[in-house]
């Protein structure tokens, strides 16, 4: 991943234009390479809050059902916080925390305890935290970490975290469609609660570079 501002800007421009062309030519964006996720980290490395906020609106319109990945959700939360969008940042941090319960403790150099629960994918496992981009880790500031620690230890996130762990603990030991479906519904309610912390209308934007 590039670290020099000029190369970061060039990569951002190339990825955005590539996705725009794909949509024009095919009517949609498959993005098998994952450029839509990498762009979050690139904006974080660049420190471009204004450009990031515009990209967020485009992303939410283009991929409304995409759950994302932990690194993407983390930098999304941090960029929102840096931009002064505190309620939105808290909601996004909640999503990031539930996507991988070990990520924030890892960033804060805390003891990591693997939970006795069902891990739905490799991105929710303990090992994932060691795959976070080194470039991103190097750009997380002390102020970022102070905010992460304050929110992570708050009653708001602690309650959500405990509920999530209990649901996924039960999923690990529960069989039968109806029982598992009921637990999945509980998780959906929990996620809806997190999303309710920040009700924001998205704007329709064009991500191509303005000339």
HELIX and SHEET records of a PDB file:
HELIX    1   1 UNK A    5  UNK A   26  1                                  22    
HELIX    2   2 UNK A   35  UNK A   46  1                                  12    
HELIX    3   3 UNK A   49  UNK A   62  1                                  14    
HELIX    4   4 UNK A   70  UNK A   82  1                                  13    
HELIX    5   5 UNK A   86  UNK A   99  1                                  14    
HELIX    6   6 UNK A  103  UNK A  107  1                                   5    
HELIX    7   7 UNK A  122  UNK A  124  5                                   3    
HELIX    8   8 UNK A  126  UNK A  131  5                                   6    
HELIX    9   9 UNK A  134  UNK A  139  1                                   6    
HELIX   10  10 UNK A  142  UNK A  152  1                                  11    
HELIX   11  11 UNK A  155  UNK A  173  1                                  19    
HELIX   12  12 UNK A  177  UNK A  196  1                                  20    
END                                                                             
